[in-house]
């Protein structure tokens, strides 16, 4: 009953966003942050057929005058698990479930994420993401533009040839990227789980198939192996030191440290996860310890010249819609607000191969726009005060 009710609510609430829009929409805001580091004052953004067709100053009437709100590109989260949810008893759901139930929970999470200003996310990910992704793409379900790995490469017993075959199958299934576990969870010590040969095979085959590779890696050794394998992006890096970070920067590998939401969410919802799989007392102690180390790791990352840091949260059950906590924590830990904004807009889009689609307020790109109450350059918490959301020229929050 709960998910049926949620589905009905989602479709009812999507109606304003899917209503007939005028041929051209114009939006004025006192401050516009373009996602590439530029600030425009009293600017007007013109939208036609779901795309930005003009940006500049103009007087006169506009379709929407946002007044003192700050207009920005739609936010991007490069790492979520859109289908993760709590069950009817409030516990983390792990294991098989009916396909329709999994899809509806994913739709619920997608909708709350969209309303939080995130117009594009990357889910890594399960096969239940596919119907949600495709329904959003068809325009019949409100949610962020969704890319998914539709699973992971996680079995350390696979040979390099078996890994390559697995990746070819994932490509055939419709995966947008390949998720690879090169280390254990931080709850299990974060030790390396794939050899250099295995990781070379995984990231090499992903490239051969025209797919990007995302590598779960906590230990310095696994991060260095990912750099040598020329993988696309490394996630977490909970135990990273300067040498591992330098290796990523030198190889041009993106880095997503996940310091502001996922661990905090686990600890805040401990009773809902405890006792499921490796969510043990020892595992929670390991996560708390890693949280204590985050400032040192993130500080070292900020000092690593040329390191391309993107914004991902690893949002799991309980965290969807709270994605903006990640950039807020990063700024509190020393990142410049403008860099944090770029990491969740244009840089995130580039890391996902979407810089020709979204990520900035630029003529020709999708009209993915968000307005917040306040100036995030002086008060980063404004990212949580989303008052306006547009995706592909359709308004979902006004």
N, C-alpha and C positions, 0 to 999 in steps of 0.2 A: 504493500500500500504506500509506503514512504516514497519509494522511487517512482511509482506511478504519479503520485502527487507532485513530486519534484518535476517530472517531465511535463505535466500539465502547466505548472507554474512557469517553467522555462519558456514554453511556447507562447503562453499568454504575455509574458514580459517582453518577448522578442518583437511583438507586433509594432511598437513605435519605431524600432530600428528598420523594419522592413516596409514601412509605409512608403507611399509614393513620394519621391524626392523631386524638387524642382530641377530643371535641366542644368542649372549652374548654382552651386552653393558657395557663398562667401562667408568667411569667418574672420572677425577682427579680434585681436587681443593686444593689450598694452605691452606685453612681453612675449616674444617668441624665441624659444631655444631650438635651433634647427637640428640638433643631434650630431653635428660635426664640430661644435665648438663656437659657433657664431650666435650672437644675440641680436635680434631685431626688435625695434621699438615701434609700437602703434602700427603693426603690420597686418595686412590682409592676405589670407590664403584662399585662393579660388579653386574649387573642385568641380570637375565635370567627368561624368561616366566613371566615377569611383577613383579618379586619379587627380593628383595635384596638377593644375595647368598654369598657375601663376602665383608668384609670391612677391609681395611688395607693399608699399604704402599707398593708400588711397583714401579719399574722403567720400562722404555720401553714405547712403543706406547699404547695409549688409544683411545677409540672411540671419546670421547669429553674431551678436556682439557679446563677447565674453568678458568685457570690462577689464577688471584687474586680475583676472585669472592668467596663469602662465600657460601658454600653448606649447606643446612639445610633440615629437613623434610618438606614435604608440610604443609602449614599452615592450621589450623582448626578454624572455627568460629562456636561456639556452639549455636548461636542464630541469625538467620536471618529470614526475610519474603521474600522469593525468588520471589514471584509473585507480590509484591507491585510495582506499577509503576505510572507514570504520563500519562495522556491521550493525545490525539492528540492536545489539546489546552494547554498542559503544566500544567494541574491541576491534583492533586492527584485523582486517580480513586478509588471510593468507591461504592460498590454495585455490582449487577449482571453484567456479561458480557459474550459473547459467549465463550464456553469452549476452542475453538481453539485459540482465542485471548489471554485468560488468560495463556494458556500453552506456547504460543510463547513469551509473555513478560517474563514469568518465564525462558524460555530457553535463552533469551537475557541476563537477569540478571545473570544466572548461568555462561554463557560464560565469561562475563567481570570479574566475581568473580574468575574464574579459572585463567585467565590471570594475575590477581593480586597476584597469588601465593597460593590461598586457594583451596586445593585439596579435602577438606571435609568440608561440612557445615550441619547445622541442622536447618530446616525451620519449624517455628511454627506459623502458617502454615494453609493451606487450601486444599480442595480436588483437586484443580487445580495443586498442587504440584505432585500428583501421576503420571500422564503421563510423566512429566519431569523427575522425579526420576527414573522411570522404563526405560525410553529411555536412560538415562545416564548409568544406570546399564547394559543395553544390549550392550553398547559400540557404539551406533549409533548417539549419541548426545554428543558434547564436553561440559563438565561441571564438577564441583566437585562431589565427592561421596556425595549423598544427602539423608539425613534422614528427615522424616517429621511426624508431629503430625496429619496432615490431618484435623485439626480443633482444637477446644478448649472446655474445660469445663468452662463455664463462667456464667451460669444462677444461681444466688444465691437463686432462689426460688425452685430449685430441692431438693428433699429429698435425704438422703443418699442412699436409695435403687435406686432411679432414677439416681443418679450419677453413681452408680455401673453399672447399665444397659447401660448407655451412654458409659461408658468406654469399656464394652464388645463389643458394636457395633463398636466403633472405632478400636478395635483390629481386629474384623472381616473384617473391611474395609481395613485393611493393615497398620494401623498406626505403626510407629516405637517407639513412645513415646507418653505420654499424657501431654498436656499443660493445666494448671489449673490457673484460675484467682482467687487468694485469697484476692486481694485488688483492689480498683478502680485505674484507671490511675492516674498518678501524676497530670494530668490536672484537675482531679476531687478530688484532695486532698489525694489520695492514701489510703483512709480509708479501714479497713477490710471489706470484702464482704462475706466470708465463715466462718461458725462456726468451732470449733474444730471437732465436729462430722462429718460435711460435708467433711472437709479436711482429716480426718482419713479415711473416706470411699473412697475418691478419690485416695489417695496415696496407701492405702491398697489394693484396687481393681487393681490398676496398677501393683503392685507387684505380686498379685495373677495371673495376666495375663502375667507375664514375661516381663512387660514393665517398663521403667523408667518414672519418673514424674518430670516435670519442672513447678515450681510455680512462677507466677508473683506476687510479693509482695513488696510493698513500705513501709508500716508501720511496726514498730517494732512488734506490736501484730501479724500481719499476718505472719511475719518471724518466730516468736517463735512457732506459731501454726504449721507451716510447719516442723519445727525441731521436734516437738513432734510427728507429723504424720510420721516421718522418710521418707519424700519425698527425691527425688534424688538431686535436685538442686533448689536453689532460685535465681531468677533474680531480678535485679534492686536494691532494698534496698535503695531507694533514701532518706528515712527518718530514716535509721538504726542508732542505737546507740550501744555502746559497749556490752550491755547485749544481744541484739538480735544476734549480730555477734558471741558472745561467745556461744550462744545456738546452732547456726549452726555448729560451730567447734566441740562442745562436742558431737553432734549427728552424726558427719561425713557427714553432708550435704554440697555439693559443693555450692559455691557462685559465681555469675557472676554479677558484679556491673554496667556494661555498662556506663562508664563515658566519653568515648572519641569520640563517633561518633553520636549516635542517636539523642540526644538533640541538639547538634550543627547543625546537618543536618536539623532538623525541623526549627531552628531559621534562618538558611541560606536560606531555601526555604519557609519561612513563607507565602509569597503571593500565593504559590501553594497549601498550605494546609488550609489556613484561610477560615472559613465559611463552611467547610465540617465536619459534626458531631460535636464532642466536641473540634474541633480545632478553638477555639474562642480567642478573645483578652485576656480574663481571663485565658484560658488554656495556652496560650503562656507566660503569666506573671508567671504562676505557674512553667512552665518548666525553665524559666530563673532563678527563685528563686532556684529551685532544682540544677541547674548548679552551682550556687554560693556556694551550700552546699557540692558539690562533693568532694572537697579536704579534708574536715573534715571527711566525711564518709569513703573515701578511706584510709585516714591516719589511722583511727581507725581499718579498716579491715587489713591493713598491720601489725598492732601491735597485732592482735589477733592470738596467738600461735595456730598452728594446723589447721587454716582455709584454706581450699582448694579452691583457687581462680582460676577459669578457664576464658578463654577469649571468650567472645561473644559480639557482637556489637548491636544487635537488628536492623540490617540494614533494612531500609524501602525504599520507593521510593526516589530516589536521592542519596542513600548512597552505592548502590552496586558497588563493585570494589574499594571502599575507606576503606575497612575493616581494613587495617593496621593502620589507625588513632587511633584505640582503644589502642593497646599496646604502641604506641608512647605517647599518653596522660598519660597512666598509669606510664610510666617511668618518664615523666616530673613531675608526682605527687608523686614520691618517690619510685616506685618499681624498684628493681634491674633488669637490662636488661636481665640477664640469667633467672631470675624467670618469666619475661614477656614472654620470648621465650618458656619456659617449659609450661606455662599456655596455649599457643596456639599450642602446639604439643603433647607431651606425656600425660600431665595431662588432656588436653581437650579430647584426645582419650579415656583415662580411664573413664572419666565422661560419655562418650557416649557408653561405653561397646565395644570400638573398639581398645583397647590396644593390642589385638592379631592380629590386621589387619594393623594398621597404627599408626603414631604419633612419630616415631623415626627412625633413620637410624640404623636398627638392622637386622641381618640376619634372613630371613624368612618372614619379613613383606613386605607389598606392596611397590613397588618402587615409592613412592610419594616423589618427591624431588623438591626443589626450590633453585635457586642461586640468590643472591642479590649482587649489586655493593656496596662494602664497608663492614665494620665490625659493625654489629648491637650491639655488646657489648660495643663499644665505641661511636657509632653514631646510635641510634635506628631508625633514619629516613631512614636508609638503607633498612628497611623492605618495603619501598615504591618503591625501585629501583630494581624491579624484572626483571632479564634478562634471566632466564631459568626456565621452568616449565615442570615437568614430572609427570604423574599420571598413576599408574599401568604399568609403564615401557614405556608408550607412551609419546612422546615429543609434547607439545602444544605451547611452546614458546622457541625460540632458537636465 
